[in-house]
């Protein structure tokens, strides 16, 4: 009885593992292994590596990164609000408007202080 009820899950799991291994092995065998000039160029940082990788970055880079993380996390609080909007009373609605008001005030403050100027 136990194997009969879980046999479809076992078949699906084994098929997915076998298919994943086949795709992995084929991509390893078919892919090109030679590094070309474009592959060895700098990426994501914007400048070529000409010195030690422990160079000092401008503090504005860290400030913008932290501000992005803060606002990104605060915006993620809107998703549960939107998902449960049909059953929220006025207190929940006004508290979300208050949250958005504080978020907007913080964004305007950062903008006026020049924290977002690059």
C-alpha atoms as one frame of an Amber mdcrd trajectory, in Angstrom:
protein
   0.000   0.000   0.000   2.820   2.405   0.884   4.703   1.881  -2.388   1.513
   2.030  -4.417   0.536   5.461  -3.082   4.006   6.965  -3.523   5.045   5.187
  -6.719   4.156   8.136  -8.952   6.369  10.434  -6.872   9.212   7.915  -7.029
   8.856   7.588 -10.817   8.800  11.363 -11.246  11.811  11.842  -8.976  13.871
   9.176 -10.717  12.950  10.499 -14.184  13.926  14.029 -13.196  17.268  12.896
 -11.742  18.071  10.839 -14.843  17.093  13.680 -17.166  19.165  16.166 -15.141
  22.212  13.922 -15.310  21.800  13.436 -19.068  21.548  17.197 -19.636  24.556
  17.862 -17.399  26.757  15.288 -19.117  25.711  16.404 -22.617  26.365  20.059
 -21.858  29.797  19.161 -20.486  30.683  17.104 -23.562  29.304  19.485 -26.197
  30.422  22.831 -24.745  33.537  24.638 -25.907  36.385  24.579 -23.435  38.666
  27.186 -25.026  38.707  30.633 -23.439  38.511  33.445 -25.958  39.344  37.120
 -25.542  35.742  38.179 -24.911  35.315  35.584 -22.191  38.357  36.825 -20.299
  37.344  40.519 -20.288  36.067  42.300 -17.202  32.384  42.098 -16.424  29.952
  43.430 -13.812  32.448  45.838 -12.282  32.962  48.138 -15.280  36.754  48.399
 -15.276  39.576  46.117 -16.276  41.473  44.357 -13.496  44.769  46.204 -13.535
  45.733  46.043  -9.858  45.027  44.031  -6.773  41.430  42.926  -6.375  41.279
  44.510  -2.903  41.075  48.104  -4.166  39.067  50.561  -2.138  35.673  51.441
  -3.553  34.010  54.776  -3.192  31.711  54.846  -0.173  28.856  56.046  -2.401
  28.825  52.617  -4.025  28.088  50.986  -0.673  25.550  53.662   0.219  23.574
  53.139  -2.973  23.751  49.357  -2.537  22.448  49.546   1.038  19.693  51.971
   0.067  18.653  49.667  -2.745  18.450  46.723  -0.362  16.439  48.705   2.173
  13.906  49.954  -0.352  13.744  46.590  -2.089  12.898  44.866   1.182  10.351
  47.504   2.105   8.624  47.147  -1.236   8.391  43.399  -0.645   5.986  44.186
   2.221   3.470  45.328  -0.387   2.958  41.854  -1.851   1.080  40.373   1.143
  -0.970  43.547   1.304  -1.968  43.211  -2.336  -2.697  39.493  -1.964  -5.051
  40.088   0.975  -6.499  43.409  -0.167 -10.045  42.046  -0.517 -10.298  41.140
   3.184  -8.458  44.088   4.800 -10.452  46.580   6.837  -9.848  50.344   7.016
  -7.222  50.039   9.757  -5.075  47.825   7.521  -5.615  50.151   4.579  -4.652
  53.262   6.540  -1.636  51.542   8.087  -0.384  50.632   4.596  -0.903  54.214
   3.431   1.067  55.370   6.481   3.838  52.891   5.645   3.964  54.147   2.050
   3.978  57.747   3.289   6.998  57.072   5.527   8.694  55.235   2.647   8.114
  58.204   0.344   9.391  60.681   2.941  12.569  58.602   3.350  13.091  58.440
  -0.399  12.630  62.206  -0.812  15.027  62.836   2.097  17.699  60.642   0.505
  17.188  62.323  -2.828  17.562  65.808  -1.342  20.681  64.820   0.591  22.261
  63.604  -2.659  22.640  59.996  -1.555  21.408  58.779  -4.927  23.739  60.976
  -7.006  26.396  58.924  -8.604
